[in-house]
Amino acid sequence: MTLTTFLQHGLTGISLGGAYALIAIGYTMVYGILRLINFAHGEIFMMAGYFMIFAIASFPWFLAIPIVIIATVILGVLIEKLAYKPLRSAPRMSIMISAIGVSYLLQNLATYLFTALPKGYPSIPFLKKIFQIGDVSASLVTIITPFLTLALVYLLILLINHSKMGMAMRSVSKDFETSQLMGIKINQVISMTFIVGSFLAAIGSILYFTDRMTVFPFSGMLPGLKCFVAAVLGGIGSIPGAVIGGFILGIGETALVAMGYSTFSDAFTFAILIVMLLFRPTGLFGEKEVDKV
C-alpha cells in the first residue's frame, strides 16, 4: 500500500469514526441517565436523513440544516415523552422492549411514508467541495468531520462540567432516586439528555449521508448497532469513551476495506464487541458498579 493510499483511507476512516462518535454519544448519555439502551437512536439518525431530503427541496441548505436539527430534536423528545416516560417506574425490561418497539415503528413508518426504495441524499455544495493535498484528494465533509466532532464533544463536556444542568445530569447519572429526593427536576434532565443526543444524531446524519448519498428506511439499523458497539467499547456511560470507540470502529472498518476484506468489515465491529465483553465488560473507560447490600 502506497503512502497516498494509506493517507486517503486514513482520512476516510477518521471521518467515518467522527460520525460514529457523534451517534454513539446519544447511546452513552441516555444509558448514563436512564440505564436504558435507546435502540431507536439509529432510527432517529435515519429519520434525520429523510428530513434533510424534504427540507432542502423547499429551502436553501443554510436554512435546511437548522430545520433538520430542530425536527430531529423534536422527534427525539417526543419519543421520550410518549414511549419512555410512562414506563419510567416499570421494570427495566419493559422500557427496553418499548425502545425496540419504537425502532421497528420508525422503520415501518418510514417504509410506509417514503417507500423502501433508496432516496438520493441531497448534495450540500460546500460540503462536497474537493480539496487536493498533494496526491490525496478529499471532500470538505471528510476533512471537517473529525474536527467538528471534537469541537462538539468539547462543548458538551463544558456543558456537563460547568453548568447547572450539567451538574444535575451528573447527579442523576450517579443516583437517580436521591437526585429526585433532593429536588432535581428529573423530567427536565432527561429531556435535555434526549435533546443533546438527538442534536448530535442530526449532525452525525448530515456528515454520514453526505458521503454515502442514499437514505432508505433501514439505513439507520446497522450504523446504529455499530455506534452502540462503539459506546460499549469505550465504556457505556463515558462520553470520551464513546468518542474513542467511534474512531476505533471507523478506522478499523476502513482499514479492512483498504486491505480487500470489505466482506468482513461489519463482522469486525461485532467481533470487537464479543472480545470486549469477554475480557473487559466495562469497556475502555467504564467504571465497575458496586451494588450496596
C-alpha positions as CSV (number, residue, x, y, z in Angstrom):
1,M,0.0,0.0,0.0
2,T,1.5,3.4,-1.1
3,L,1.6,6.3,1.3
4,T,-1.0,8.2,-0.8
5,T,-3.5,5.3,-0.5
6,F,-2.7,5.0,3.2
7,L,-3.4,8.7,3.8
8,Q,-6.6,8.5,1.6
9,H,-8.0,5.6,3.6
10,G,-6.8,7.1,6.9
11,L,-8.8,10.3,6.2
12,T,-11.9,8.3,5.3
13,G,-11.6,6.1,8.4
14,I,-11.2,9.1,10.8
15,S,-14.2,10.9,9.1
16,L,-16.4,7.8,9.5
17,G,-15.2,7.4,13.1
18,G,-16.2,11.0,13.8
19,A,-19.8,10.4,12.5
20,Y,-20.0,7.2,14.6
21,A,-18.7,9.0,17.7
22,L,-21.5,11.7,17.5
23,I,-24.2,9.0,17.3
24,A,-22.5,6.8,20.0
25,I,-22.7,9.8,22.4
26,G,-26.5,9.6,22.2
27,Y,-26.5,5.9,23.4
28,T,-24.0,6.6,26.1
29,M,-25.8,9.7,27.5
30,V,-29.2,8.0,27.7
31,Y,-27.7,5.0,29.3
32,G,-25.8,7.1,31.8
33,I,-29.0,8.9,32.9
34,L,-31.8,6.3,32.5
35,R,-29.8,3.0,32.4
36,L,-31.6,2.4,29.1
37,I,-30.2,1.3,25.7
38,N,-32.2,3.5,23.3
39,F,-32.5,1.1,20.4
40,A,-34.5,3.7,18.5
41,H,-31.5,6.0,18.3
42,G,-30.3,4.6,14.9
43,E,-33.8,5.3,13.5
44,I,-33.7,8.9,14.8
45,F,-30.5,9.2,12.8
46,M,-32.2,7.7,9.7
47,M,-35.2,10.0,10.0
48,A,-32.8,13.0,10.1
49,G,-31.7,11.8,6.6
50,Y,-35.2,11.9,5.3
51,F,-35.8,15.3,7.0
52,M,-32.9,16.7,5.0
53,I,-34.2,15.3,1.7
54,F,-37.6,17.1,2.2
55,A,-36.2,20.3,3.8
56,I,-33.7,21.0,1.1
57,A,-36.4,20.6,-1.5
58,S,-38.1,23.7,-0.1
59,F,-35.3,25.7,1.5
60,P,-31.7,26.6,0.7
61,W,-29.1,24.4,2.5
62,F,-28.3,27.1,5.2
63,L,-31.9,27.1,6.3
64,A,-32.4,23.3,5.7
65,I,-29.7,22.3,8.1
66,P,-31.2,24.1,11.2
67,I,-34.7,22.8,10.2
68,V,-33.4,19.2,10.1
69,I,-31.7,19.6,13.5
70,I,-34.8,21.1,15.1
71,A,-37.1,18.4,13.6
72,T,-34.7,15.6,14.8
73,V,-34.6,17.1,18.3
74,I,-38.4,17.3,18.4
75,L,-38.7,13.7,17.3
76,G,-36.2,12.5,20.0
77,V,-38.1,14.4,22.7
78,L,-41.5,13.1,21.5
79,I,-40.2,9.5,21.6
80,E,-39.0,10.1,25.2
81,K,-42.3,11.7,26.3
82,L,-44.6,9.2,24.6
83,A,-42.8,5.9,24.8
84,Y,-40.3,6.0,27.7
85,K,-41.7,8.5,30.3
86,P,-44.9,6.4,31.0
87,L,-42.7,3.4,31.7
88,R,-40.2,5.1,34.0
89,S,-41.4,3.2,37.1
90,A,-41.9,-0.1,35.2
91,P,-39.2,-2.8,35.2
92,R,-36.2,-2.0,33.1
93,M,-37.0,-4.8,30.7
94,S,-40.4,-3.1,29.8
95,I,-38.7,0.2,28.8
96,M,-36.1,-1.7,26.7
97,I,-38.9,-3.6,24.9
98,S,-40.6,-0.2,24.3
99,A,-37.3,1.1,22.7
100,I,-37.1,-1.9,20.4
101,G,-40.8,-1.3,19.5
102,V,-40.2,2.4,18.7
103,S,-37.2,1.3,16.5
104,Y,-39.4,-1.0,14.4
105,L,-42.3,1.5,14.4
106,L,-40.0,4.2,12.8
107,Q,-38.6,1.7,10.3
108,N,-42.1,0.7,9.2
109,L,-43.4,4.3,9.3
110,A,-40.5,5.4,7.0
111,T,-41.3,2.4,4.6
112,Y,-45.0,3.4,4.5
113,L,-44.3,7.1,4.0
114,F,-41.3,7.1,1.8
115,T,-41.3,3.5,0.3
116,A,-38.5,1.0,0.7
117,L,-36.6,2.3,-2.3
118,P,-33.4,4.3,-1.5
119,K,-33.7,8.0,-2.0
120,G,-30.9,10.2,-3.1
121,Y,-29.4,12.3,-0.3
122,P,-29.1,16.0,-1.4
123,S,-25.7,17.3,-2.2
124,I,-24.8,20.2,0.1
125,P,-22.4,22.2,-2.2
126,F,-19.8,23.4,0.2
127,L,-19.5,20.0,2.0
128,K,-18.9,18.2,-1.3
129,K,-16.1,20.6,-2.4
130,I,-13.0,18.6,-3.2
131,F,-9.6,19.6,-1.9
132,Q,-6.3,18.3,-3.2
133,I,-3.4,18.0,-0.8
134,G,-0.5,16.6,-2.8
135,D,-1.7,13.3,-4.3
136,V,-4.5,13.0,-1.7
137,S,-8.0,14.3,-2.6
138,A,-10.8,14.6,0.0
139,S,-14.1,16.4,0.2
140,L,-14.6,19.1,2.8
141,V,-17.0,16.9,4.8
142,T,-14.3,14.2,5.1
143,I,-11.8,16.8,6.4
144,I,-14.0,18.7,8.8
145,T,-15.9,15.7,10.4
146,P,-13.2,14.8,13.0
147,F,-12.6,18.5,13.9
148,L,-16.3,19.2,14.2
149,T,-16.8,16.0,16.3
150,L,-14.0,17.0,18.7
151,A,-15.3,20.6,18.9
152,L,-18.9,19.4,19.7
153,V,-17.6,16.9,22.3
154,Y,-15.5,19.7,24.0
155,L,-18.6,21.9,24.2
156,L,-20.6,19.0,25.6
157,I,-18.0,18.3,28.3
158,L,-18.0,22.0,29.2
159,L,-21.9,21.9,29.5
160,I,-21.7,18.8,31.7
161,N,-18.9,20.1,33.9
162,H,-19.6,23.8,34.2
163,S,-23.4,24.3,34.1
164,K,-26.3,23.9,36.5
165,M,-28.0,21.4,34.1
166,G,-24.7,19.5,33.7
167,M,-24.4,19.2,37.4
168,A,-27.9,17.9,37.6
169,M,-27.2,15.4,34.8
170,R,-24.1,14.1,36.7
171,S,-26.1,13.8,39.9
172,V,-28.9,11.8,38.2
173,S,-26.4,9.5,36.5
174,K,-24.9,8.7,39.9
175,D,-28.1,8.2,41.9
176,F,-31.5,8.7,40.2
177,E,-33.7,8.3,43.3
178,T,-31.6,10.5,45.6
179,S,-31.4,13.2,43.0
180,Q,-35.2,13.2,42.8
181,L,-35.5,13.4,46.6
182,M,-33.1,16.4,46.6
183,G,-35.4,18.4,44.3
184,I,-33.7,17.9,40.9
185,K,-36.2,18.2,38.1
186,I,-35.7,14.7,36.7
187,N,-38.0,15.3,33.6
188,Q,-36.0,18.4,32.6
189,V,-32.7,16.5,32.9
190,I,-34.0,13.5,30.8
191,S,-35.5,15.8,28.2
192,M,-32.1,17.7,27.9
193,T,-30.3,14.3,27.5
194,F,-32.6,13.4,24.6
195,I,-32.2,16.9,23.1
196,V,-28.4,16.7,23.2
197,G,-28.4,13.1,21.8
198,S,-30.8,13.9,19.0
199,F,-28.9,17.1,18.1
200,L,-25.7,15.1,17.8
201,A,-27.5,12.4,15.8
202,A,-28.8,15.0,13.3
203,I,-25.2,16.4,12.9
204,G,-23.9,12.9,12.5
205,S,-26.6,12.1,9.9
206,I,-25.6,15.1,7.8
207,L,-21.9,14.1,7.9
208,Y,-22.6,10.4,7.3
209,F,-25.1,10.6,4.4
210,T,-23.3,13.4,2.6
211,D,-20.6,10.9,1.8
212,R,-23.0,7.9,1.2
213,M,-25.6,9.7,-0.8
214,T,-28.7,7.4,-0.2
215,V,-31.2,7.0,2.6
216,F,-33.7,4.1,3.0
217,P,-35.9,3.0,5.9
218,F,-33.3,0.5,7.3
219,S,-30.2,2.8,6.8
220,G,-30.1,3.6,10.5
221,M,-30.1,0.0,11.7
222,L,-26.5,-1.1,11.0
223,P,-24.9,2.3,11.8
224,G,-27.0,2.4,15.0
225,L,-25.8,-1.0,16.1
226,K,-22.2,-0.1,15.3
227,C,-22.5,3.1,17.3
228,F,-23.9,1.1,20.2
229,V,-20.8,-1.2,20.0
230,A,-18.6,2.0,19.9
231,A,-20.3,3.1,23.2
232,V,-19.8,-0.3,24.8
233,L,-16.2,-0.4,23.6
234,G,-15.4,2.9,25.1
235,G,-17.4,2.1,28.3
236,I,-21.1,2.9,28.1
237,G,-21.9,6.0,30.1
238,S,-18.5,7.6,29.3
239,I,-18.6,10.4,26.7
240,P,-14.8,10.3,25.9
241,G,-15.1,6.5,25.7
242,A,-17.9,6.7,23.1
243,V,-15.8,9.1,21.0
244,I,-12.7,6.9,21.1
245,G,-14.8,3.8,20.4
246,G,-16.3,5.5,17.4
247,F,-12.9,6.4,16.0
248,I,-11.6,2.9,16.6
249,L,-14.5,1.3,14.7
250,G,-14.4,3.8,11.8
251,I,-10.6,3.4,11.3
252,G,-10.7,-0.4,11.7
253,E,-13.6,-0.8,9.3
254,T,-11.9,1.4,6.7
255,A,-8.6,-0.4,7.1
256,L,-10.3,-3.8,6.4
257,V,-11.9,-2.3,3.2
258,A,-8.5,-0.9,2.1
259,M,-6.9,-4.3,2.6
260,G,-9.5,-6.0,0.4
261,Y,-11.5,-7.6,3.3
262,S,-14.7,-5.4,2.9
263,T,-16.8,-8.6,3.4
264,F,-15.6,-8.7,7.0
265,S,-15.9,-5.0,7.8
266,D,-19.2,-5.4,9.5
267,A,-18.2,-8.6,11.3
268,F,-15.1,-6.8,12.6
269,T,-17.4,-4.5,14.7
270,F,-19.3,-7.3,16.4
271,A,-16.1,-9.4,16.9
272,I,-14.7,-6.4,18.9
273,L,-17.9,-6.4,20.9
274,I,-17.6,-10.1,21.8
275,V,-13.9,-9.7,22.7
276,M,-14.6,-6.6,24.8
277,L,-17.5,-8.3,26.7
278,L,-15.3,-11.4,27.4
279,F,-12.2,-9.6,28.6
280,R,-13.3,-6.1,29.7
281,P,-17.1,-5.9,30.1
282,T,-16.9,-2.3,31.5
283,G,-15.2,-1.0,28.3
284,L,-12.0,1.0,28.0
285,F,-13.2,3.9,30.2
286,G,-16.1,2.3,32.1
287,E,-16.2,2.1,35.8
288,K,-17.2,-1.0,37.7
289,E,-20.6,-0.6,39.5
290,V,-20.7,-1.6,43.2
291,D,-24.0,-2.9,44.4
292,K,-24.6,-1.9,48.0
293,V,-26.1,-4.6,50.2
